[in-house]
Amino acid sequence: MNKNFTTHLICAPDLPHTVAVALFHVEPGQTVPRDTLLLTLECKGKTWPILAPESGEISSFMVEMDEEINTGDLLLLMEVEEAPTGFLEIAPEPSAQQIAPTPIRPLPSSSALKITPAAAQLAARLGVDVSTVAANGLTGEIGEREVEQYVRDILLRWQQLKQWINE
């Protein structure tokens, strides 16, 4: 049976006000068990520990030391192995011989997207359709920063919708 991994977006909890990233307890690439302390947020002597929701591997941090954080901000990405449910078996990937070649038609130059390889990889891992991500206004390309901002904007809208529903 194939192993299936899912990227989990670890976000800031409900916070009474803006806090800062005070301490990183793990590093990208590190495998951690459930409830491992990942990072600590702090403001005015009060701390908010961020724990691993499941066992998994830390992919990358989306914040930096001393960065100001608000409720719902994306903190880090974590790869978590999904337990098999038996509901849907994942077929093995076909070999190169089994895949029929598909002719590639280039897009017209005016509609072609410029995407950095790192941004394409991040977008693929997060399930983001890069055609919906706004390109950098200066360079015209989509980089990791643009993908991260797109995800942060979506999370902010979800948080606002949640608050609106709870009112």
Secondary structure as the mmCIF struct_conf table of DSSP 4:
data_model
#
loop_
_struct_conf.conf_type_id
_struct_conf.id
_struct_conf.beg_label_comp_id
_struct_conf.beg_label_asym_id
_struct_conf.beg_label_seq_id
_struct_conf.end_label_comp_id
_struct_conf.end_label_asym_id
_struct_conf.end_label_seq_id
STRN STRN1 ASN A 4 CYS A 11
BEND BEND1 PRO A 16 HIS A 17
STRN STRN2 VAL A 19 PHE A 24
BEND BEND2 VAL A 26 VAL A 26
TURN_TY1_P TURN_TY1_P1 PRO A 28 GLY A 29
STRN STRN3 THR A 31 VAL A 32
TURN_TY1_P TURN_TY1_P2 ARG A 34 ASP A 35
STRN STRN4 LEU A 37 CYS A 43
TURN_TY1_P TURN_TY1_P3 LYS A 44 GLY A 45
STRN STRN5 LYS A 46 LEU A 51
BEND BEND3 PRO A 53 SER A 55
STRN STRN6 GLY A 56 PHE A 61
BEND BEND4 MET A 62 VAL A 63
TURN_TY1_P TURN_TY1_P4 MET A 65 ASP A 66
STRN STRN7 GLU A 68 ILE A 69
TURN_TY1_P TURN_TY1_P5 THR A 71 GLY A 72
STRN STRN8 LEU A 74 GLU A 82
HELX_LH_PP_P HELX_LH_PP_P1 ALA A 83 PRO A 84
BEND BEND5 GLY A 86 LEU A 88
HELX_LH_PP_P HELX_LH_PP_P2 GLU A 89 SER A 95
TURN_TY1_P TURN_TY1_P6 ALA A 96 GLN A 98
BEND BEND6 ILE A 99 ILE A 99
HELX_LH_PP_P HELX_LH_PP_P3 ALA A 100 PRO A 101
HELX_LH_PP_P HELX_LH_PP_P4 PRO A 106 PRO A 108
TURN_TY1_P TURN_TY1_P7 SER A 109 SER A 111
STRN STRN9 LYS A 114 ILE A 115
HELX_RH_AL_P HELX_RH_AL_P1 PRO A 117 LEU A 126
TURN_TY1_P TURN_TY1_P8 GLY A 127 GLY A 127
HELX_RH_3T_P HELX_RH_3T_P1 VAL A 130 THR A 132
BEND BEND7 VAL A 133 VAL A 133
HELX_LH_PP_P HELX_LH_PP_P5 ALA A 134 ASN A 136
TURN_TY1_P TURN_TY1_P9 GLY A 137 THR A 139
STRN STRN10 GLU A 141 ILE A 142
HELX_RH_AL_P HELX_RH_AL_P2 GLU A 144 ASN A 166
#
